[in-house]
Amino acid sequence: MDFAFSDEERAFDAEVAQFLADEHTREEAAEVFAPHREADAQLADTSARKAFLRRLAERGWLGMSWPREYGGADQAGMYEYLLNERLARAGAPLIGKGVGIIGKTLIRHGSEELRRRFLPAILAGTIDFALGYSEPDAGSDLASLSLRARRAPGGWRLDGQKRFSTSAHFADWYWVAARTDPDAPKHEGITLFLIPLSAPGLTVLEQKTMGDERTNEVFFDDVFVPDDAVVGEVDNGWRYVTEAIDYERFTIYTVGMLESKMERILAWARTATVHGRPAYEDPAVRAGIAELATDLEAARMLTLRVIDTASRGEVPSTEASMCKLTLTRLHQKMADWMLDRCGPTVVLRSGDPGAQDHGFWEHSYRFTVLETIGGGASEIQKNILARRALGLPVR
Ligand SMILES: Cc1cc2nc3c(=O)[nH]c(=O)nc-3n(C[C@H](O)[C@H](O)[C@H](O)COP(=O)(O)OP(=O)(O)OC[C@H]3O[C@@H](n4cnc5c(N)ncnc54)[C@H](O)[C@@H]3O)c2cc1C
């Protein structure tokens, strides 16, 4: 058993570190690097961010693990992992839904036409996507979705509502699951579509969350979608959606974000005082940090298992659930621990002159709740594990 990175992997990691150090010297660096940002989803739609993604693309770092025939480099998923984790640790934009979710699903199931249309733009870093799964009556039980797609000449007409469509207010394309056959059993009769967010009949309205992250409700009023915008086979969308959600669980939730938080916690312990003495001397502080570090190592190992599964050409499913559950739980635990330890100024919000660490932990405390819900709630991850990993019968 060898947990060490190879020489090539270490050299690539160092190259990314150097690239990021150079990027930090750019004038617009403050718009690209936001170490206080909790998640990639909080990104603003700035030209600096888009330019940064294009520079990643120019280096061939978007879609490294994709097959060569689709413009990738056929490299082991480990390289994508190293890149994404470095980006997360630096508070930079991640490689994104296009590379990690949409592209991978199109490669497996999309038509040649869709691949030709979307894969080059994803690799060039010039296209943003929003995911349209959740609805008012379909969240954890996603197969209950009811956004209706009816046959029309040359395509489909869509009516209904999505909610929690993060990025829909600035993305170019919308990856939407709709019901094409209402009479079929609920896991059948679902079709996946790619729709431009500028399509007539689409209305995007802001939903504000407790973590300050913007997400959106999207209303469909007789939106026309041509036949060639169907991903894979009509009525077979459930299969592609569940696969794409497995990809999402490890594309979006990184261990790098937790590592940078651990560094903050250690910096606090080295400089703060507790009851008039250095925090690092307090046995409770030492024990608590040691526990967080142990959890962090477990999270890192679970992430590597996911990458290992993906590298073998399999879709990480139970691994991705364990990983998402562990990462998001630890994220919450870190914020909770800091709120318990740091005294009253830690609960003041950013902008208050007395706020500790510019309100970082107060915000983290609110934001990390969202992560345990988005991408499939923690309870659902546990259900998946009970069924798929442990083989416990479902009633
Ligand atoms: C910040 C944020 C961003 C999001 N972004 C997107 C996005 O971009 N695209 C998108 O489509 N969706 C998105 N979502 C939606 C997200 O996937 C859903 O919120 C999630 O799947 C839960 O669905 P729900 O909100 O309808 O809650 P419900 O399904 O109503 O669940 C409510 C509670 O009951 C629990 N529960 C439900 N069923 C079971 C069960 N069988 N066993 C045990 N417990 C259960 C849940 O865990 C949860 O705690 C986002 C959500 C958030 C918070």
The ligand as an ORCA input file, in Angstrom:
! r2SCAN-3c Opt
* xyz 0 1
  C     -27.136     26.150     -1.062
  C     -27.846     25.147     -1.883
  C     -27.534     25.015     -3.226
  C     -28.218     24.100     -4.013
  N     -27.932     24.048     -5.350
  C     -28.675     23.252     -6.140
  C     -28.495     23.281     -7.565
  O     -27.621     23.974     -8.086
  N     -29.322     22.529     -8.324
  C     -30.309     21.738     -7.787
  O     -31.023     21.087     -8.530
  N     -30.494     21.689     -6.447
  C     -29.717     22.434     -5.624
  N     -29.922     22.423     -4.263
  C     -31.039     21.652     -3.716
  C     -30.637     20.448     -2.896
  O     -30.151     19.421     -3.708
  C     -31.869     20.055     -2.070
  O     -32.121     21.106     -1.163
  C     -31.642     18.766     -1.328
  O     -31.583     17.692     -2.214
  C     -32.732     18.525     -0.272
  O     -33.986     18.646     -0.840
  P     -35.117     19.558     -0.172
  O     -34.524     20.895      0.097
  O     -36.332     19.500     -1.020
  O     -35.390     18.902      1.242
  P     -36.310     17.635      1.556
  O     -36.072     16.570      0.559
  O     -37.702     18.114      1.746
  O     -35.714     17.140      2.933
  C     -35.979     17.812      4.157
  C     -35.244     17.068      5.273
  O     -35.728     15.717      5.385
  C     -34.647     14.792      5.246
  N     -35.085     13.633      4.480
  C     -35.749     13.644      3.301
  N     -35.963     12.392      2.871
  C     -35.406     11.562      3.790
  C     -35.267     10.152      3.897
  N     -35.760      9.336      2.965
  N     -34.616      9.646      4.965
  C     -34.098     10.461      5.922
  N     -34.214     11.814      5.877
  C     -34.839     12.357      4.825
  C     -33.581     15.547      4.468
  O     -32.294     15.025      4.692
  C     -33.724     16.956      5.011
  O     -33.035     17.064      6.221
  C     -29.226     23.285     -3.437
  C     -29.522     23.409     -2.084
  C     -28.846     24.306     -1.303
  C     -29.188     24.409      0.151
*
